[in-house]
């Protein structure tokens, strides 16, 4: 499978045999609605006993139940394989994605990523890098799923900076010549999803040629081809599992072992329908006035000033306070540094990362809950910042609102 200087590859993609129930099959990324378990309860009611990707994932709001849920996930995967619930739909190809939401039509390409070209460590110089710090405690449960899984589904999105719109967009222009795989409405207000098989060797080569041209325009000493936009923890788990397996393999096995690769969707950061949204914070179990005082004490003690400040709005118990935080590179950095230091000293408090201002305001309306509404990050600064400074603070940005995240659709065999 390997080819020199390639970090993405075509693959064999599985899709549900029953194409009449795709709305029930596809579900949103597992790291969404973490403080809104009702969303996932509604999904379970909608799906019932029908085959669904929601039976193959562990929503983060249920992480504390991982010990009970992970064996059930593996059992369901094995049943889907035995009953041929999923069948090969694309051989040695990519899948072109058109996702329609209120933000517009967003394009992507489902590919296999060589995990040898990815590193989530801060300061990595690999072709594929994390954009945000990794929360290591979120990796083990995903590793437990992947270790025993016969199947992989994925919500990982990789971003590329392609101002010439040369990689994915030419395939979309000729979509009428491609074999359509699916065309259906997504559940729970997720929009509409279309997929096309890209199997012609000329079309596949056109992708590689465009990526080679992108690389040629970069500094050869520090080439950054893809930055992880969503799903870094799942990709980090895949990398960690691969590092466990690799020492047990022969050189021949190492070159093509399924665990060496991970399913991802690549998207162009220049896509007009791709909007960056802030990921807000909500802290539970502490008084808002006391927390603001603690933040000010921290800023004074550390010598951080509001020079070049960005405004963070703090909401709690019907109040709204403007908080000026240092904005280099982003205000979320100063806030997260404070929280990382403060939380271990206050074990009664719990922090969650939340999409959507309305959700923050709802969660922070009660007592002992404080919401931090962060400013919108800019897209243009992402690649230069990752090159210059490494990963951004954890949970800095979101690619669209929660219901616009990638939905699990395709699958691939891991065994």
N, C-alpha and C positions, 0 to 999 in steps of 0.2 A: 504493500500500500504506500510505503514511503517514497517520496521523490525529493531530491535535494532542493533546499530552499523553499519548500512548501510547508505551511503550517496549517492549512485547511485542506480537506479532502472530500470527495463525494462519498456517499454511504448508501447502505440499504435501509430504507425507511418503511416502517410498519404503520398501517392505518386500520381502524376498525372495519371488520367485515360487514357490519350493519351500517350502511351509509345513511339510513333514515333516522338515526338517533344521535347525530353528531353534536347537536346542541347539548344533550345530556353528557356526551363523552368529554368535551373540552371544558376545562375549568381553569381558573386564574391561578397565578403563581402562589406558592405555599407561604410566602413571606408577606402576604397582604392581609389586611383586616385582623391584625394580631390582637387588638383590643376590642374587637367586635365579633365574638364567637357566634352571634346570631346569623351573620352572613354565612358562615360555614354550616350552621344548622339548617338554614334555608336551602343551601346547595344540596345537603343530604336528603331533604324532603323532596326536592325537585328530581333528583336522580333516582332515589329509591334503590331497587335491586338491579337497575340497568347497568351494563358495563360503562365505566366512567374512569377517567384519569384521576378523579378525586379519590378513588379507592387505592390509588398507587402512590399517593404522596402523604406527607405528614405536615398539615398546616401548622405554622409556628405557634398559633394560639393553643395547640395541644402538645407542645414540646414536653411538658411535664408528664404526659402519658406515653412517651416514646416507647418505654419498655413493653407496654401492652399492644401498642399500635403497630410497631415495626414488624413483628411476626405475622400479623394479619395482612400487612402490605405484601410481604413476600408470598404468603399463601395465595393471595388474589392474583399476583403476577404469574405464579406457576399455573393457576387455573386458567388464566387467559391464554397462556401458551398452549396448554394441553387441549383446550377447547377451540383453539384457533380463532379466538375472539379478535386477534390482530393478525393481519396477513401482509405479506410483502406487497408494497404498492409502487416502490421505486427501487430499481436496481442500479447501483453505481451512478448516482446522480445527486443533485441538489434539489431542494424544494423552494420555489419562489413564493413568497408570502405577500398578500395584500390584506392589510388590516384596516378596516374602516371604523372610525370612532368619531366623536364630536370634534376631534382635533383635525380630522381629514383622513386621507388615505396614506398609510405608512407602509413602506416597502421593506422587505427583508429577505434573506436567503439562509435556509437551514443547511448547515454543513457539519462536518466532523472536524474538531480542533485537535491537533496534536498537543497533548499536555506537556510534552517536552519543551514547547515554546512558550509556556505560561508560568508565571511566578507571581504569587500574591504578596511577597515580601516587599516592604517599603524600600525604595531605591533600586528595585530590580531593573535590569536592562534587557529583558527578553522582548521578543516581538509582541507578546500579549501580556498586559499588565493590569493589575487591579487599579481602579480609580479611587478607592476608598480603603481605609483601614479595615482589616478583617476582625470581626468579633469571634475570637477563637472558641468560646463556649457554644457557639451555634454550629460548629462543624461536626462534633461527634455523632449527633443523632443522624445527620445526613450520611456520614460514613457508615453507620450501622445499616442504613437502608441500602446503600450501594454495595456493601460487602456481600450481602446475600441475595442481591437482586438479579434475576435473569433478564430483566428489561430496564431500559433507561427512558425516562421522559424528562423533559428539560424546559426550564423557563429562563435559561441564560441568554442574555442579549449582549453581543459585542458591538462596540461602536468603532467605526473607521471614519477618518477625516478625508472625505472624497469630494472636494469642491467642484470637480469636473463631472460628478455624477456618472462615473464611468464603469462601476462594478455591477450594481444591481439594476439600475435604471434602464440600461439597454435591453436587459432580459424582459423587463416589464413592457417596454415598447413593442415587443414581439410576442406578448403573452397569448395572442390569438392563435399562434402557431404551436403553442405548447399544450401538452395534455393536462386538462383540468382534473385535479384530484378531489377537490371539495369546494363547496360554496354554500355557506349556511350562517344563520344568526347565532351569535354567542349568547350564553346564558347570562342572567343577572345584569343586563345592561352593558355587556361587554362589546357591543358593536357587531361587526360582520367580518367573517374570515373567508378568504379564498386562497387556494393553493394550487400550484402548477408544478409538474415534473420537469426538471432540467436534466436531460440525459444525453443530448447530442454532444459528442466530443468537441465540436466546434464551439458550442455555447460554454462548455466547461473551460475550454482553453481561453475563451475571451475573458472569463473571470480572472484567471491566472495572469493573463497579459496586463489587465488593468491594475491588478495588485502589484505586479512587477514595476509598472510605471509609477505607481504611488511610492514604492520603496526607493526608486531611483531619484526621486525629488527630495529625499530625506538625507540627513547626516548618516553616512554608513557606520559611524562609530556609535550611534544611538538611534537605531531605527525602531520606532513604535508604530506597529501596524494596526493593532486592535487594543482598545481599552474596554474593560468590562463595565458595561452600563448597568446591568441587572444580573442578579444571581451569583455574585462573587462567592458567597459562602458555599453554594452548591458546587461551583467550579473548584473551589479550594478543597472541598471534600473529595471530589473526583481525583484531584492531583494527589492528595494524601493517600488515597487508596492505591493509586498507581505506584507511588513510591514504596508502598508496602509489598506490592506484588512483584515489582521489577527485579529485586535480587534473586527471586526464585526461578527466573526464566533464562533460557539459552539466548544467545544473540539473535538467532533466527526468530524465536518466539517474541523477543522484545520488539522487533521491528513491526509486528502486525497484530499484537495482542489487542483484543477489543478494549481492555481497560486503559490502554494508552491514549484512547481518544474519548472525547466528550461531545455530545450533541449541543450545538449552539445555533443561535440565529444572529447573523451579522446585519447591521443597519448603518446607514450613512447619517452621521451627526448633522449633516446639512439638509436632511429631509425636513421640509417645512411643517409636516404633520407631527414631527417629533419635538415635543415640548418638554423643557426641563422644569420640574416643580421642586420646591424645597421639601425635605422631609422634616417635619416638625417634631418636637419633643413634648411628652406629657409625663410629669413626675407625680406619682401617687404616694400618699402617706406622709405628707409634710405640709406645714402651713406656708402659704404664699408670702406673707410679710416677712416671716423668719428666713425664708429661702432667699428673697431679694437682699436682705441684710447680709446673709452669708456670702452671696455673690460679690457684693461691694467690698466686704472684708478681703475676699480672695484677690480681687483686682488691685486693691491697695497694697496687699502684702507682696504680690508678685511683680508690682511695678508696671502692670499692663495699663495703658492709657487708652482713651477713646480717639486717639489720633487716627484719621482715616476710618472713623467708626461707621458701622452699619447698625441700623435700628432693628432690634428684636422686640416684638410685642409680647408682653407677658400677661396672660389672662388667668384669673382665678376668682371664684366666688362673686362673679358679676363685675369684677374690677378689670381694668386694662391699663397697663403701665408700659411706657416706652423705656427700653433698656439699651443704652449705647455700648456696643462691644467692639473691640478692635477688629478690623475687617481685613486682616492680612493673613492668608489670602481671602478667607471668608469668616464672617462673624461666627459661624457654627464652630470654628476651630477653638476660639476662646471659650465658648459655652461648653463644648465637649470636654476640654481640658479640665475645666472646673468640675464638671459632673464626675469625670473619672477619678478625681481626687476626693470628691465629697462623698460619693455613694458608699465606698467601703466603710466610712465612719458613721453611716446612717443606715444600718441594715433594715430598718423598718420601711424604708422608702424603696420604690420600684420605678424604673424608667422604661418608657415605651416609645417607639418611633412610629409616627402617625402620618398618614397621607391625608391632606384635605383640611382646610381651615375650619370648615363647619364641624368636622369630627372632633378637632381639638377643642373647640368651644363647647361642644356637648359634653365631652369627657371632663373638662375643667370647670364645669358649672357647679359641681358638688363640692363638698368640703374636703380639705386635704388633697387637692389635686391642682397642679399648676401646669398650664400650657405655655410653651414657647413657640411663637409664630415667627418663622425665619424668612428672610427675604429670598426672592427668586434668584437662583444662581444663573450665570450666563454660560451659554454653550461654547462661545469662542475661546474661552480661557481654559477649557478642560485639558486638551492635549498639551499645550505649552506648560500648564501647571504640573501635570503628571510627569512630563519630561524633567522639569526643573526641580520639583520638590518631592516627587514620589507620590504615594497615595494621599488623597485628601482625607480629612477627618471622617470617621465612620458615619454612614448614613447621611451624606451631605446633600445628595440630590436624588430625584426620582424622575424617570422617563415617563412623564404623563401621570395622570391620577391613578388611583388604585385599580379602577375597573378598566384601565387602558394597558395594564401590564400584559406581558406575553401569557397566552393561554397554552396549557399543555395540549398538544395535538398529536404530533408524530411520536413514534417510539422506535427503539432499536434494540437488538439483542445484545446482551452483555456476556453471554455464555455461548 
